[in-house]
């Protein structure tokens, strides 16, 4: 079962929540690459009756290149500026789930902005889990594509240490075996 930290969660059954039209959340999923942010955004959108978006995918559409190509051709600084601009467009949306990139929370006061806009949830998976998931998709991840399998865990540990001060600003932190009900409890508290 997922560990929920930082806020107390109500004990009402989450199943009743999806039929409540008053629940219209703005949810930002943050965490390391491979934590399952995109997966959970897609999985929860029907249950919460909201649209789900992937920030990296939106940037790719806007820039007409992959994230890897943006990093390679324009650099990380350019990408982070584009990321911040795209993120700020969500100020106009009323309810959604947004899967943010692993570094989104760490740049341009994005974490502070997301916390003002809605609910931030840090998906905190163990390094071993992240590494196992990412081994299959290294070619599509600009920060890890050049790393051998052994170096990947060390890189992830270092990145997590750098990013933890930002991730720790999230409204909630979910770790362990994540379940749909873990997310629904958080949303219900904000209804």
N, C-alpha and C positions, 0 to 999 in steps of 0.2 A: 504494500500500500504506500502511496505517496506520503511524504512528510510535508505538512503544511506549516509554514512558520510566519511569524510577524503579526498575524491578525487572528482573532477568534472567529470561527465559522459557525453559522447558525446550524441547528440540528433538523430543520425541515427537510423533507425528502426532495432530492433534486429532480426526480421524475416529474413532479408537478410544475416545475419551473418552466419547461419548454412551452407550455400552453399559456403562459402569462404574457400578454402583450406589453405589459408595463416594463418588462425587463428588456432594455435596449442598451447593451453595453458597448463601450469603446475599450477593446482589449489589445494590449501590446504584449506579444510574446517575445521575450529576450533570452539570451543565453548563448553558449558556445555553438559553433558549427557542429552539426550532427546531434544536437540535443532533442530534435523532434519538433521544432517550432512549426515548420510548414505542415508536417503530418497532423499535428493537433489542431491547427487552424482549419484545415480541410475537414477533419473529423467532427469538429464542434459546430461548424457553420449551420448545419441543418438542425441540430439540437437546440441551438440558440436563435435560429431564424434570423441570422445576420450574414452579410457578405464576408468572405475571407479573402485576404490579399497577402501576397508575398512581396516584401519590399524590394528584394533583389530582382525579381521578375519584372516589376514595374519599372525599375531603373533600366533594365535591359531593353524593354520596349521603348522607353523614352530616348535612350542613347542609340538604339538600333545596333547594339553589340552585346556580347556576353560580358558578365562581370570579369571573367578572366581577360578578355580582350581590352576592357576598360583599364584594368590594372596594368596590363602590358603596354598599351599604347599611350595612355594618358596619365597613369600613375595613381597611387592610392589617394593622394590629396584631392585630386580631381573627383575621384569616385566618392569620397566622403562629403564633398560639397554637393554633388548631385544627390546623394543619399539624404542629406539634410533638407534639401529643397523638396524632394519627393515626400519625405516624412511630414513636412509642414503642410502639405496639401490635405492631410487628413484632419486638419482643424475644422474643415467645412463639412466633414461627414458626421452623421449622427450616431451610427452604430456599425461596428465592424469588429473583426479580429484581424490583426496585422502581425504577420510573422516577420520579425526584424532580422537583419543580418547579425552575425556574431559580434561585430564591432560597432553596430549602430549606437548602442547605449554609451559608448566611450568618447564620442566626438560631438562638437558643436552644441553643447548643452542639451543634447537630445534626451537624456534621461530625465532631466528637470522638466523639459517640455512635455514628455510623454506622461509623467506623473501628474501634471496639471490637467492634461486632456482626458485621462481615463485610468484604467486599471493596468498596472504593469505586473507581469508574472515572469519570474526567472525560472526557467526550466534548467535545473541543476543536476545534470547526469554525471556519473563517475567518469573519470578520464578513460578507464578501460572500455566502457560502453561507447564513448565518443570515438575512440580509436578504432574499435571494431567496425563501427558504422562507416567511418570515413575512409577506411582502407580501399573500399570498393569504388569510391568516387573522387579520389585525389586529383585526377586530371582536370576536373571541373572546379576545383577549389584553388584559386591563385595563391593563397598563403601557404598551402601545403603540397602543391603539385610536385615540387622538387625534392621533397623529403623521402628518405627511405622509410620502410615500415618501422624500423627500430627507433628512428629519430622522431617519429610522429608523436608518440606519447610524451616525450620530453618537451616538444614544441607546445603541445596542448596544455601541459601543466604550467609552462611559463606564461602562455597567453591567459590562462585562467587567473593566475596570480596578478597579472597586469589589469585584467578586466573586473576582477572581483569587487573592487571599491565602487565601481559603477553599478554592477549587477546587484550589489547589496542595497542599493537605493530603491529597488523594486518594491511595490506594494506587498507582493507575496513571493515566496520561494517554494517551488515544488521540487522534491527530490525523491529518488527511489522509484518504485514501480508506479508510474503515473496511470491514473484512471480518469475516465470521463467525469465521474462524480467529484473528483478532486477539483476540477475546473468549475463544475456547476455550483459547488458550495461557495466558491469565491464570488461568482457572478451573483448568486442569490443574496449574498451579504450586501451587495451594492444596489439591490433592486429598490 
